[in-house]
């Protein structure tokens, strides 16, 4: 199962271009992030990115998952924005 933390990590990978950069942005170790993705890739049955490329390059399946992650994360923030907007005096 893919969790929100995985989706946020995919975005951090795209934004930073490296596992080290994503780990720093997420306040995790590079080793922990690498293990997280190895486990996820094993469960999904495909690679998400090419580890030896700099900057990091997503596989076609990884690109699709990244696009879906962006959509899910945008939608997950919408209820919070709605509630925040309605709670402001006006």
DRENDO-1510 file (C-alpha; in Angstrom, 1 decimal, always signed):
<recs>
REC; n; res; u; v; w
REC; 1; UNK; +0.0; +0.0; +0.0 .
REC; 2; UNK; +1.2; +3.5; -0.9 .
REC; 3; UNK; +1.1; +6.0; +2.0 .
REC; 4; UNK; +1.0; +9.8; +1.9 .
REC; 5; UNK; +4.7; +9.8; +3.2 .
REC; 6; UNK; +5.7; +7.9; +0.0 .
REC; 7; UNK; +3.9; +10.5; -2.2 .
REC; 8; UNK; +5.7; +13.3; -0.4 .
REC; 9; UNK; +9.0; +11.5; -0.8 .
REC; 10; UNK; +8.4; +11.2; -4.5 .
REC; 11; UNK; +7.9; +14.9; -4.7 .
REC; 12; UNK; +11.0; +15.6; -2.7 .
REC; 13; UNK; +13.0; +13.3; -5.0 .
REC; 14; UNK; +11.7; +15.2; -8.0 .
REC; 15; UNK; +12.4; +18.6; -6.4 .
REC; 16; UNK; +15.9; +17.8; -5.2 .
REC; 17; UNK; +17.1; +15.5; -8.0 .
REC; 18; UNK; +18.8; +13.1; -5.6 .
REC; 19; UNK; +18.2; +10.8; -2.7 .
REC; 20; UNK; +20.6; +12.8; -0.5 .
REC; 21; UNK; +18.7; +16.0; -1.3 .
REC; 22; UNK; +15.3; +14.4; -0.7 .
REC; 23; UNK; +16.5; +12.9; +2.6 .
REC; 24; UNK; +17.8; +16.3; +3.8 .
REC; 25; UNK; +14.5; +18.0; +2.8 .
REC; 26; UNK; +12.5; +15.4; +4.7 .
REC; 27; UNK; +14.8; +15.3; +7.7 .
REC; 28; UNK; +15.6; +11.6; +7.2 .
REC; 29; UNK; +18.8; +9.7; +6.5 .
REC; 30; UNK; +19.7; +8.8; +3.0 .
REC; 31; UNK; +19.8; +5.1; +4.1 .
REC; 32; UNK; +16.3; +5.2; +5.5 .
REC; 33; UNK; +14.9; +6.8; +2.4 .
REC; 34; UNK; +16.7; +4.2; +0.2 .
REC; 35; UNK; +15.3; +1.4; +2.3 .
REC; 36; UNK; +11.8; +2.9; +2.1 .
REC; 37; UNK; +11.9; +3.0; -1.7 .
REC; 38; UNK; +13.4; -0.5; -2.0 .
REC; 39; UNK; +10.6; -1.9; +0.1 .
REC; 40; UNK; +8.0; +0.1; -1.9 .
REC; 41; UNK; +9.5; -1.0; -5.3 .
REC; 42; UNK; +9.4; -4.6; -4.1 .
REC; 43; UNK; +5.8; -4.3; -3.2 .
REC; 44; UNK; +4.8; -2.6; -6.4 .
REC; 45; UNK; +6.9; -4.9; -8.6 .
REC; 46; UNK; +8.7; -2.2; -10.5 .
REC; 47; UNK; +11.5; +0.4; -10.2 .
REC; 48; UNK; +10.5; +4.0; -9.5 .
REC; 49; UNK; +13.8; +5.7; -10.5 .
REC; 50; UNK; +17.3; +5.0; -11.9 .
REC; 51; UNK; +19.6; +5.1; -8.9 .
REC; 52; UNK; +22.9; +5.6; -10.7 .
REC; 53; UNK; +21.8; +8.7; -12.7 .
REC; 54; UNK; +22.6; +12.2; -11.7 .
REC; 55; UNK; +20.3; +14.0; -11.5 .
REC; 56; UNK; +18.0; +11.2; -10.5 .
REC; 57; UNK; +15.8; +10.0; -13.3 .
REC; 58; UNK; +12.4; +8.5; -12.8 .
REC; 59; UNK; +11.4; +5.3; -14.8 .
REC; 60; UNK; +8.2; +5.6; -16.9 .
REC; 61; UNK; +6.2; +3.9; -14.1 .
REC; 62; UNK; +7.8; +6.3; -11.6 .
REC; 63; UNK; +6.8; +9.3; -13.7 .
REC; 64; UNK; +3.2; +8.0; -13.7 .
REC; 65; UNK; +3.2; +7.5; -10.0 .
REC; 66; UNK; +4.7; +11.0; -9.4 .
REC; 67; UNK; +1.9; +12.6; -11.5 .
REC; 68; UNK; -0.7; +10.7; -9.4 .
REC; 69; UNK; +1.1; +11.7; -6.2 .
REC; 70; UNK; +0.9; +15.3; -7.2 .
REC; 71; UNK; -2.8; +15.0; -7.8 .
REC; 72; UNK; -3.5; +13.1; -4.6 .
REC; 73; UNK; -1.5; +15.6; -2.5 .
REC; 74; UNK; -3.2; +18.6; -4.1 .
REC; 75; UNK; -6.6; +17.1; -3.4 .
REC; 76; UNK; -5.6; +16.1; +0.2 .
REC; 77; UNK; -4.9; +19.8; +1.0 .
REC; 78; UNK; -8.2; +21.1; -0.4 .
REC; 79; UNK; -10.3; +20.2; +2.6 .
REC; 80; UNK; -7.8; +22.0; +5.0 .
REC; 81; UNK; -7.9; +25.1; +2.8 .
REC; 82; UNK; -11.7; +25.1; +2.7 .
REC; 83; UNK; -12.0; +24.8; +6.5 .
REC; 84; UNK; -9.3; +27.5; +7.0 .
REC; 85; UNK; -11.1; +29.9; +4.6 .
REC; 86; UNK; -14.4; +29.4; +6.4 .
REC; 87; UNK; -13.0; +29.8; +9.8 .
REC; 88; UNK; -11.6; +33.3; +9.1 .
REC; 89; UNK; -13.8; +36.2; +10.2 .
REC; 90; UNK; -15.1; +38.1; +7.3 .
</recs>
